[in-house]
Amino acid sequence: MMTSGNKIMDGATALSIEAIEQFALMVARGLSDQPRRLDSRYLYDANGSFIFERICEQPEYYLTRTEAGILAGAAAVIARHTGHVTLIELGSGSSVKTRLLLDAYCEHYGSVKYAPVDISKTILEEAEADISAAHPDVEVQSLHGDFEAAFPLLGTLSPSMLLFLGSTIGNLGSHEAALFWDRVSLSLSPGDFCLLGIDINENAASLHSAYNDAAGFSEAFTRNIFIRMNRELGASLDPGLIDHVAHYDRKWRRVEIFAHFLEEQDIAIEPLGSAFRIGAGEHILTEVSRKFRLEQMVPYLGTFRLETERIFTDSARRFAVLLLRRK
């Protein structure tokens, strides 16, 4: 249960025995698949979240600054349109872009309640401290956990607006996305809102640059999951022998990110007493980032009783923010 005041509620206990066992099972399952893969949620431990924040600051990574520019121009319109609602953000990270919305809601209504949800407790604590210092009229009630931990809260915080920004929906496969939108539709009350950010860019050159930044943070992000596996699962890997590979697949309209093994290595999973041999030249899929078309996305969301009321885009139409209302 969330309590009043600025507090962080724990929906996930970092490094608990149960969490490590679940991590081990998910890694084993993914490495048993062909092609091999890892669940992208495990990219975001404390260090992974920190690295991703650095990725978002890179000049090649247009998504964050483009979405922020859209929100800067649309925040007041959104606040007036929704009325005085609680803002609930999935995968909130540092909440930098969200502060544009918090400013608008405070200006229009004097105060606002904000419930950020993230799997990194460190990021939540830092963001809450920053928001509380800069926005005294914002009541922050953070939830440490994954998306599943947030769904039971949606009905209790109505009237609300669920924020799902950064085109994070693109990290979910089509089946996972359908399950996600089913949960959103069932959890929101009729009349509640959802603010969705989606990447609509299909320029292969700019996508390649965005996911292969010159500073090397994308590579560090991919390697970090193996560093985490060493720490939590006793994987005994050499991350220096693993390369980051990212490319845009036009057919599937998605960026695919792989870990490329330069030499043969064994991945031990100590909690399960098992190991997997990865050959030199093998790839492990660590993440996908799907790109969307508005003419398909709007009717698709409608099948989940989410009606698109406003669409905001940048002038180059590389990114879009959709204001949805639960029917």
Protein Blocks (a to p, Z undefined) as FASTA:
>chain_A
ZZedjddddfbdehiaklmmmmmmmmmmmmmpccddddfklmmcfklmmmmmmmmmpmkl
mmlmmmmmmmmmmmmmmmmmnopaddddehklnolmmmmmmmmmmmmnopacdddddfbl
klmmmmmmmmmmmmmmbccdddeddfklmmmmmmmmpccddddehhlmmmpcfklmmmmm
mmmmmmpcghiacdddddfbfbfklmmmmmmcfklmmmmmmmmmmmmmmmmnonopafkl
cccdddddfklopacdddddfbdcddddfknopacdddehiacdfbdcddddfklmmmmm
mmnopacfbdcddfkopaccdddddZZ
